[in-house]
Amino acid sequence: MSDANDDLRYVYAVCHPLTAPLAADLTGVGGVPPRQVSHEGLTALVGAVPVRDFAAEPLRAHLEDLDWLAETARAHQRVIAALTTVTCPLPLRLATVFRDDSGVRAMLQDGSERFRHVLERIDGRVEWGVKVFLDSEDGSGGEVGGGPREPARDKPRTGRDYLRQRRSQRTAREAGWERAEGFARRLHETLSLRSDDARLHAPQNSALSRAPGRNVLNAAYLVPRSHSEEFVELVDRTKDEERDTTGLRVELTGPWAAYSFTGDSSGDSNGDEIEREDGA
């Protein structure tokens, strides 16, 4: 067992001083309960981690180990999720580590202006993620762009028939994609009007996310916590209104800490947020 003086300080998030306690059984990376380090009205939630795993060189090696990385990310997210129930934190990048409490306080001092600005912007708010997928643009799911798939028995008998069938399939795919884009655009516009801020993320790569279908919309919305129920109902209602748009699937995730809104107002990431469990 390592000497506590040799441990490093793993920082999960920055927030205002907590006015409510975290769950007594909450543990973070390495099974260690997080604690608060405060400096001039800002608080960092930290946990002790061993030098043998989190010094620069071993950490670089660990970050190539997908199992280690997944376990650490789950522990990190567990602390952020618990923190989000009692405050509106600014999550830091996975494996943000300092030598000791003095280093953490120096980080709070150096970044105080930005931290205060971001915390003011996200105060009382949570993030909701909304994704739209087009499941059947190629017809493999039974329908193509809103129309029934051609029966297998309708095989082309001539080269001309083959070309005609290919044009028909391409037209159906294009029409389906246009309908999906239109739906996603309308949904984003509607949800943006009912949120304090919104971010459009790059579409997810299905090969990496393993989510079925083609990702048409991948967006995040900053919503007052007190209005979250109305926001969820709005998403559900919009989905019902588009019931006739076949092949589309809408996924709602959250509420999260405001991962997508800790950068500047242009939407550029400041590099300090981590990926949520839904992969956004």
C-alpha positions as CSV (number, residue, x, y, z in Angstrom):
1,M,0.0,0.0,0.0
2,S,1.4,3.4,-1.0
3,D,2.1,6.2,1.5
4,A,-0.6,8.8,1.3
5,N,2.1,11.5,0.9
6,D,3.1,9.8,-2.4
7,D,-0.4,9.8,-3.9
8,L,-1.3,12.3,-6.6
9,R,-4.6,14.3,-6.7
10,Y,-7.1,13.3,-9.4
11,V,-9.5,16.1,-10.1
12,Y,-13.0,15.3,-11.3
13,A,-14.6,18.7,-11.6
14,V,-14.8,22.3,-10.5
15,C,-17.9,23.8,-8.8
16,H,-19.2,26.2,-6.3
17,P,-18.8,25.0,-2.6
18,L,-21.3,22.2,-2.0
19,T,-24.4,23.1,0.1
20,A,-25.5,19.4,0.2
21,P,-23.5,16.3,1.0
22,L,-22.6,13.7,-1.6
23,A,-23.7,10.1,-0.9
24,A,-21.6,8.6,1.9
25,D,-20.8,5.5,-0.1
26,L,-19.7,7.3,-3.3
27,T,-16.3,6.2,-4.6
28,G,-14.3,7.3,-7.6
29,V,-11.1,6.2,-9.4
30,G,-9.4,3.3,-7.5
31,G,-12.4,3.0,-5.1
32,V,-11.4,6.2,-3.2
33,P,-14.1,8.5,-2.0
34,P,-13.8,12.0,-3.4
35,R,-13.3,15.0,-1.2
36,Q,-13.3,18.8,-1.6
37,V,-10.4,21.2,-2.1
38,S,-11.5,24.8,-1.9
39,H,-9.9,28.1,-2.8
40,E,-11.4,31.6,-2.9
41,G,-15.0,30.5,-3.5
42,L,-14.2,27.6,-5.9
43,T,-14.2,23.9,-5.1
44,A,-12.4,21.1,-6.8
45,L,-13.6,17.5,-6.2
46,V,-10.5,15.3,-5.9
47,G,-9.4,11.8,-5.1
48,A,-6.0,10.3,-4.2
49,V,-4.5,8.1,-6.9
50,P,-1.1,6.2,-6.8
51,V,1.9,7.6,-8.6
52,R,2.6,4.1,-10.1
53,D,-0.6,4.5,-12.2
54,F,-0.9,8.3,-12.7
55,A,2.6,9.7,-13.1
56,A,3.1,10.8,-16.7
57,E,4.8,7.7,-18.1
58,P,2.6,5.0,-16.6
59,L,-0.5,7.1,-17.4
60,R,0.5,7.3,-21.1
61,A,0.7,3.5,-21.1
62,H,-2.6,3.1,-19.3
63,L,-4.4,5.3,-21.8
64,E,-3.6,2.7,-24.5
65,D,-5.3,0.0,-22.4
66,L,-8.9,0.1,-23.3
67,D,-10.0,-2.0,-20.3
68,W,-8.2,0.3,-17.9
69,L,-9.5,3.4,-19.7
70,A,-13.1,2.2,-19.6
71,E,-13.0,1.4,-15.9
72,T,-11.4,4.8,-15.1
73,A,-14.0,6.6,-17.3
74,R,-16.9,4.8,-15.5
75,A,-15.5,5.8,-12.1
76,H,-15.0,9.4,-13.3
77,Q,-18.5,9.5,-14.7
78,R,-19.9,8.0,-11.5
79,V,-18.5,11.0,-9.5
80,I,-19.7,13.5,-12.0
81,A,-23.2,12.1,-12.0
82,A,-23.4,12.2,-8.2
83,L,-22.1,15.7,-8.2
84,T,-24.7,16.8,-10.7
85,T,-27.5,15.8,-8.3
86,V,-26.4,18.5,-5.8
87,T,-24.8,21.2,-8.0
88,C,-23.9,22.2,-11.6
89,P,-20.3,21.2,-12.0
90,L,-17.7,21.9,-14.7
91,P,-16.3,18.4,-15.5
92,L,-12.6,18.2,-16.2
93,R,-10.8,16.0,-18.7
94,L,-10.4,12.4,-17.8
95,A,-7.2,11.8,-15.8
96,T,-6.5,15.4,-14.8
97,V,-3.9,15.0,-12.1
98,F,-1.8,17.2,-9.8
99,R,1.0,16.5,-7.5
100,D,-0.8,17.7,-4.3
101,D,-3.5,19.9,-2.9
102,S,-1.3,23.0,-3.5
103,G,-1.3,22.1,-7.2
104,V,-5.1,21.9,-7.2
105,R,-5.4,25.2,-5.5
106,A,-3.0,26.8,-8.0
107,M,-5.2,25.4,-10.8
108,L,-8.2,27.0,-9.2
109,Q,-6.4,30.3,-8.9
110,D,-5.0,30.3,-12.4
111,G,-8.3,29.4,-14.0
112,S,-10.6,31.3,-11.6
113,E,-11.9,33.8,-14.2
114,R,-12.8,31.1,-16.7
115,F,-14.2,28.8,-14.0
116,R,-16.4,31.5,-12.6
117,H,-17.7,32.5,-16.0
118,V,-18.6,29.0,-17.0
119,L,-20.2,28.1,-13.6
120,E,-22.3,31.3,-13.9
121,R,-23.5,30.3,-17.3
122,I,-24.4,26.7,-16.4
123,D,-25.8,27.4,-12.9
124,G,-29.1,25.7,-12.4
125,R,-28.9,24.0,-15.8
126,V,-28.4,20.5,-17.1
127,E,-27.5,19.0,-20.5
128,W,-29.9,16.8,-22.5
129,G,-28.6,15.0,-25.6
130,V,-30.8,14.3,-28.6
131,K,-29.9,12.0,-31.5
132,V,-31.8,11.2,-34.6
133,F,-31.0,8.0,-36.6
134,L,-32.2,6.9,-40.0
135,D,-32.5,3.2,-39.8
136,S,-33.6,2.1,-43.2
137,E,-32.0,4.4,-45.9
138,D,-30.7,1.4,-47.8
139,G,-33.7,-0.7,-47.5
140,S,-32.1,-3.4,-45.4
141,G,-34.5,-2.9,-42.6
142,G,-37.6,-3.6,-44.7
143,E,-38.4,-0.1,-45.9
144,V,-36.5,2.4,-48.1
145,G,-36.9,6.1,-47.5
146,G,-40.4,5.7,-46.4
147,G,-41.5,3.2,-49.0
148,P,-41.8,-0.6,-49.0
149,R,-38.8,-2.6,-50.1
150,E,-39.1,-4.2,-53.6
151,P,-39.8,-7.9,-53.2
152,A,-36.8,-10.2,-53.8
153,R,-38.7,-11.9,-56.7
154,D,-38.7,-8.6,-58.7
155,K,-35.2,-9.3,-60.0
156,P,-34.2,-7.4,-63.1
157,R,-34.6,-9.4,-66.3
158,T,-32.5,-7.1,-68.6
159,G,-29.7,-4.6,-68.2
160,R,-32.2,-1.9,-68.7
161,D,-34.4,-3.2,-65.9
162,Y,-31.3,-3.4,-63.7
163,L,-30.5,0.3,-64.3
164,R,-34.1,1.4,-63.8
165,Q,-34.2,-0.5,-60.5
166,R,-30.9,1.1,-59.4
167,R,-32.2,4.6,-60.2
168,S,-35.4,3.9,-58.3
169,Q,-33.5,2.7,-55.2
170,R,-31.1,5.7,-55.4
171,T,-34.1,8.1,-55.7
172,A,-35.8,6.4,-52.7
173,R,-32.6,6.7,-50.6
174,E,-32.2,10.4,-51.5
175,A,-35.8,11.1,-50.7
176,G,-35.5,9.3,-47.4
177,W,-32.4,11.2,-46.5
178,E,-34.0,14.5,-47.4
179,R,-37.0,13.7,-45.1
180,A,-34.7,12.7,-42.3
181,E,-32.7,15.9,-42.6
182,G,-35.8,18.0,-42.7
183,F,-37.1,16.3,-39.6
184,A,-33.8,16.7,-37.8
185,R,-33.6,20.4,-38.7
186,R,-37.2,21.1,-37.5
187,L,-36.5,19.2,-34.3
188,H,-33.3,21.1,-33.6
189,E,-34.9,24.4,-34.3
190,T,-37.8,23.6,-31.9
191,L,-35.6,22.3,-29.1
192,S,-33.2,25.2,-29.5
193,L,-36.0,27.7,-28.9
194,R,-36.9,25.8,-25.6
195,S,-33.3,25.7,-24.3
196,D,-30.8,28.3,-23.1
197,D,-28.1,27.1,-25.5
198,A,-27.5,24.4,-28.0
199,R,-24.6,22.6,-29.6
200,L,-24.4,20.5,-32.8
201,H,-21.9,17.7,-32.5
202,A,-20.4,15.8,-35.5
203,P,-22.6,12.8,-36.4
204,Q,-21.5,9.6,-34.7
205,N,-19.7,7.0,-36.7
206,S,-21.9,3.9,-36.5
207,A,-18.9,1.6,-36.7
208,L,-17.5,3.2,-33.5
209,S,-20.7,3.8,-31.6
210,R,-22.3,0.5,-32.6
211,A,-25.6,2.3,-32.8
212,P,-27.8,1.0,-35.7
213,G,-28.7,3.3,-38.5
214,R,-27.1,6.5,-39.8
215,N,-26.8,9.4,-37.4
216,V,-28.6,12.4,-38.8
217,L,-28.6,14.7,-35.7
218,N,-26.3,14.7,-32.7
219,A,-27.1,17.7,-30.5
220,A,-26.9,18.9,-26.9
221,Y,-29.2,21.3,-25.2
222,L,-28.6,23.4,-22.0
223,V,-31.9,23.4,-20.2
224,P,-32.9,24.9,-16.8
225,R,-33.2,22.0,-14.4
226,S,-36.7,23.3,-13.4
227,H,-37.8,23.0,-17.1
228,S,-36.4,19.6,-17.8
229,E,-39.7,17.8,-17.6
230,E,-41.3,20.1,-20.1
231,F,-38.3,19.6,-22.4
232,V,-38.6,15.8,-22.3
233,E,-42.3,16.1,-23.0
234,L,-41.6,18.3,-26.0
235,V,-39.2,15.7,-27.4
236,D,-41.7,13.0,-27.0
237,R,-44.5,15.1,-28.5
238,T,-42.4,15.9,-31.5
239,K,-41.6,12.2,-32.0
240,D,-45.3,11.4,-32.0
241,E,-46.0,14.1,-34.5
242,E,-43.5,12.5,-36.9
243,R,-44.8,9.0,-36.5
244,D,-45.5,8.7,-40.2
245,T,-41.8,9.4,-41.0
246,T,-40.7,5.8,-41.3
247,G,-37.2,4.6,-40.6
248,L,-36.4,7.4,-38.1
249,R,-35.4,6.9,-34.5
250,V,-35.0,9.6,-31.8
251,E,-32.9,9.0,-28.7
252,L,-33.0,11.3,-25.7
253,T,-30.3,11.0,-23.0
254,G,-29.7,12.9,-19.8
255,P,-29.8,14.8,-17.7
256,W,-26.0,15.3,-17.7
257,A,-23.6,17.7,-16.3
258,A,-23.1,20.4,-19.0
259,Y,-20.2,18.7,-20.8
260,S,-20.9,20.5,-24.1
261,F,-21.1,24.0,-22.6
262,T,-17.9,24.4,-20.7
263,G,-16.1,26.0,-23.6
264,D,-16.7,29.5,-25.0
265,S,-19.9,30.7,-26.6
266,S,-18.8,29.8,-30.1
267,G,-19.1,26.1,-29.2
268,D,-15.4,25.3,-29.3
269,S,-14.4,22.8,-26.7
270,N,-11.9,24.0,-24.1
271,G,-10.4,20.5,-23.9
272,D,-11.5,19.9,-20.3
273,E,-14.7,18.0,-20.8
274,I,-14.9,14.2,-21.1
275,E,-17.1,12.0,-23.3
276,R,-20.4,11.1,-21.8
277,E,-21.6,7.6,-21.5
278,D,-23.9,8.1,-24.5
279,G,-20.8,8.8,-26.7
280,A,-21.6,12.4,-27.6
